[in-house]
Amino acid sequence: MAEVKLLGTWISPFSCRVIWALKHKGIPFEYVEEDLANKSSMLLQYNPVHKKIPVLVHGGKLINESMIIVEYLDETWPEHPLLPTDPYERALARFWVKFIEDKSLSMWTIYRSKGEEQEKAMKATMEILKTIEEEAMGVMGESKYFGGEKIGIVDIAFGPIAHWLPVIEKVGGVKLLEPHKFPKLQAWIQNFKQSPIISESLPNEEEIIAFLKRRREMILASASA
């Protein structure tokens, strides 16, 4: 088997997406931790366009962007599939992956903004959560995951909501994921985070909070200056 290497960062939900997919499929891999404040020559060589993580290296081939990597893994290692086999269900899964990829920027804006900008980001994030609760969750029916009784590609795409959004709420001093407003989403979050493959790969919440608080302070201080 050709060597598989992942360049990532401990705090990144996008790195975690790839780790979840690798572990779900039982693919052995080497993990390389990157310092994004001091990017390695390897990262700059492997991703010269965006200079970002994650980067997957498979037998000398380079693949960038977390969900593109996840789909590559699913096609290259068909065992334990993440995408449905039915063409309609596969198209539906891709729709929701694209939905969260296109819409999730507002979620990250919440922790690094204040005032009117933060209010705007909160409103946009609430609309995303409502759409997931009312539309995406309806696809699940009584299943534990979007992939049925096993984690699928949509679960991996939505993973940052499960672990990072509660952290963003604490750092930004806001509350969005109220159980009475999003009961289906809260049930999914609990199931998702209890999965052994997911739980063993989640970064420590308190460490993320401390990191993002420092980032928030620097960003807001720079904006004020």
C-alpha positions as CSV (number, residue, x, y, z in Angstrom):
1,M,0.0,0.0,0.0
2,A,1.3,3.5,-0.9
3,E,2.2,5.7,2.0
4,V,-0.6,8.0,3.3
5,K,0.5,11.2,5.1
6,L,-1.7,14.0,6.5
7,L,-0.5,17.5,7.2
8,G,-2.8,19.2,9.7
9,T,-3.2,21.3,12.8
10,W,-4.6,20.0,16.1
11,I,-7.2,22.7,16.5
12,S,-8.6,22.5,13.0
13,P,-12.0,20.8,12.4
14,F,-11.0,20.5,8.8
15,S,-8.0,18.3,9.8
16,C,-10.3,16.3,12.0
17,R,-12.7,15.6,9.1
18,V,-9.9,13.8,7.3
19,I,-8.8,12.0,10.4
20,W,-12.3,10.8,11.0
21,A,-12.5,9.5,7.4
22,L,-9.1,7.8,7.7
23,K,-10.0,6.1,10.9
24,H,-13.5,5.1,9.7
25,K,-11.9,3.3,6.8
26,G,-9.1,1.8,8.8
27,I,-6.4,3.4,6.7
28,P,-2.9,3.6,8.3
29,F,-1.5,7.1,8.0
30,E,1.3,9.4,9.2
31,Y,0.2,12.6,10.8
32,V,2.3,15.7,10.5
33,E,1.4,18.6,12.8
34,E,1.8,22.0,11.2
35,D,2.4,25.4,12.8
36,L,0.4,27.8,10.7
37,A,2.2,30.8,12.2
38,N,5.4,29.3,10.8
39,K,4.5,27.2,7.9
40,S,6.9,24.5,6.9
41,S,8.6,24.2,3.6
42,M,6.7,20.9,3.1
43,L,3.3,22.6,3.4
44,L,4.3,25.4,1.1
45,Q,5.5,22.9,-1.4
46,Y,2.5,20.6,-1.1
47,N,-0.2,23.3,-1.2
48,P,1.4,26.3,-3.1
49,V,-2.0,27.7,-4.1
50,H,-3.7,28.2,-0.7
51,K,-0.8,27.3,1.6
52,K,-3.4,25.8,4.0
53,I,-4.1,22.5,5.8
54,P,-5.2,19.8,5.5
55,V,-3.1,18.2,2.8
56,L,-3.2,14.5,2.1
57,V,-0.2,12.9,0.5
58,H,-0.9,9.4,-1.0
59,G,1.9,7.8,-2.9
60,G,3.3,11.1,-3.9
61,K,-0.1,12.5,-5.0
62,L,-1.3,15.7,-3.2
63,I,-4.9,16.4,-2.4
64,N,-6.2,19.6,-0.7
65,E,-9.4,20.8,0.9
66,S,-11.0,18.6,3.6
67,M,-14.1,17.4,1.9
68,I,-12.4,16.8,-1.4
69,I,-9.9,14.6,0.5
70,V,-12.7,12.7,2.2
71,E,-14.4,11.9,-1.1
72,Y,-11.0,10.9,-2.5
73,L,-10.5,8.5,0.4
74,D,-14.0,7.1,-0.1
75,E,-13.4,6.4,-3.8
76,T,-9.9,5.0,-3.3
77,W,-10.8,2.8,-0.4
78,P,-14.4,1.6,-1.1
79,E,-14.6,-0.5,2.1
80,H,-16.8,1.1,4.8
81,P,-18.3,3.6,2.3
82,L,-19.1,7.2,3.4
83,L,-21.2,8.1,0.4
84,P,-24.4,6.2,-0.3
85,T,-24.5,3.7,-3.2
86,D,-27.9,4.9,-4.4
87,P,-27.5,7.7,-7.0
88,Y,-30.3,9.9,-5.6
89,E,-29.0,9.5,-2.0
90,R,-25.5,10.2,-3.1
91,A,-26.6,13.4,-4.8
92,L,-28.5,14.4,-1.7
93,A,-25.5,13.8,0.5
94,R,-23.3,15.9,-1.9
95,F,-26.0,18.7,-1.7
96,W,-25.7,18.9,2.1
97,V,-21.9,18.8,2.0
98,K,-21.9,21.7,-0.4
99,F,-24.5,23.5,1.7
100,I,-22.3,23.5,4.8
101,E,-19.2,24.3,2.8
102,D,-20.8,27.3,1.3
103,K,-22.6,28.6,4.4
104,S,-20.4,28.0,7.4
105,L,-18.1,31.1,7.2
106,S,-20.5,33.0,9.5
107,M,-20.0,30.5,12.3
108,W,-16.3,31.3,12.5
109,T,-16.9,35.0,12.3
110,I,-18.8,35.0,15.6
111,Y,-15.8,34.4,17.8
112,R,-13.6,36.9,16.1
113,S,-16.0,39.8,15.9
114,K,-18.2,42.0,18.1
115,G,-21.1,44.4,17.8
116,E,-22.9,44.7,14.5
117,E,-20.6,42.3,12.7
118,Q,-21.1,39.6,15.3
119,E,-24.9,40.1,15.3
120,K,-24.9,39.7,11.5
121,A,-22.8,36.5,11.8
122,M,-25.1,35.1,14.5
123,K,-28.2,35.7,12.4
124,A,-26.6,34.0,9.4
125,T,-25.6,31.0,11.6
126,M,-29.0,30.7,13.1
127,E,-30.5,30.4,9.6
128,I,-28.0,27.6,8.8
129,L,-28.9,25.8,12.0
130,K,-32.7,26.2,11.3
131,T,-32.2,24.8,7.8
132,I,-30.3,21.8,9.1
133,E,-32.9,21.2,11.8
134,E,-35.9,21.5,9.6
135,E,-34.7,20.2,6.3
136,A,-31.5,18.1,6.7
137,M,-32.6,16.3,9.8
138,G,-35.8,15.3,8.0
139,V,-33.7,13.1,5.7
140,M,-32.4,11.1,8.7
141,G,-35.8,9.9,9.9
142,E,-35.2,7.8,13.0
143,S,-31.5,7.1,12.1
144,K,-28.7,8.1,14.4
145,Y,-26.6,9.7,11.6
146,F,-27.1,11.2,8.2
147,G,-25.4,8.0,6.9
148,G,-28.1,5.9,8.6
149,E,-26.8,3.7,11.5
150,K,-23.2,4.4,10.5
151,I,-21.4,7.7,10.1
152,G,-21.5,9.0,6.5
153,I,-20.0,11.9,4.6
154,V,-22.6,14.4,5.7
155,D,-21.9,13.7,9.3
156,I,-18.2,14.3,8.7
157,A,-19.0,17.6,6.9
158,F,-21.3,18.8,9.7
159,G,-18.8,17.7,12.4
160,P,-17.5,21.2,13.1
161,I,-21.0,22.1,14.4
162,A,-20.9,19.3,16.9
163,H,-17.6,20.2,18.7
164,W,-16.5,23.7,17.6
165,L,-19.7,25.7,17.6
166,P,-20.3,25.2,21.3
167,V,-16.7,26.5,21.8
168,I,-17.3,29.5,19.5
169,E,-20.4,30.3,21.6
170,K,-18.3,30.4,24.8
171,V,-15.5,32.5,23.3
172,G,-17.9,34.9,21.6
173,G,-20.2,35.2,24.6
174,V,-23.3,34.1,22.7
175,K,-25.9,31.2,22.7
176,L,-27.2,29.6,19.6
177,L,-27.6,25.9,20.0
178,E,-30.5,26.0,22.5
179,P,-31.9,22.5,23.0
180,H,-35.6,23.6,22.8
181,K,-34.9,25.2,19.4
182,F,-32.8,22.4,17.9
183,P,-33.8,19.1,19.5
184,K,-33.0,17.0,16.4
185,L,-29.6,18.6,15.9
186,Q,-28.8,18.2,19.6
187,A,-29.7,14.5,19.4
188,W,-27.4,14.1,16.4
189,I,-24.6,16.0,18.1
190,Q,-24.8,13.6,21.1
191,N,-24.8,10.5,18.9
192,F,-21.9,11.9,16.7
193,K,-19.6,12.8,19.6
194,Q,-20.2,9.4,21.3
195,S,-19.0,7.5,18.3
196,P,-15.6,6.1,19.3
197,I,-13.9,7.1,16.1
198,I,-15.0,10.7,16.6
199,S,-14.6,11.0,20.4
200,E,-11.0,9.7,20.4
201,S,-10.0,12.3,17.7
202,L,-11.6,15.5,19.2
203,P,-9.2,18.1,20.5
204,N,-9.6,19.1,24.1
205,E,-12.4,21.7,24.4
206,E,-10.6,23.8,27.1
207,E,-7.5,24.0,25.0
208,I,-9.5,25.2,22.0
209,I,-11.3,27.8,24.1
210,A,-7.9,29.1,25.4
211,F,-6.5,29.3,21.9
212,L,-9.5,31.0,20.3
213,K,-9.7,33.5,23.2
214,R,-6.1,34.6,22.5
215,R,-6.9,34.8,18.8
216,R,-10.0,36.8,19.4
217,E,-8.1,39.3,21.6
218,M,-5.4,39.8,19.0
219,I,-7.9,40.2,16.1
220,L,-10.1,42.7,18.0
221,A,-7.0,44.6,19.2
222,S,-5.7,44.8,15.7
223,A,-9.1,46.0,14.4
224,S,-9.2,48.7,17.0
225,A,-5.6,49.9,16.2
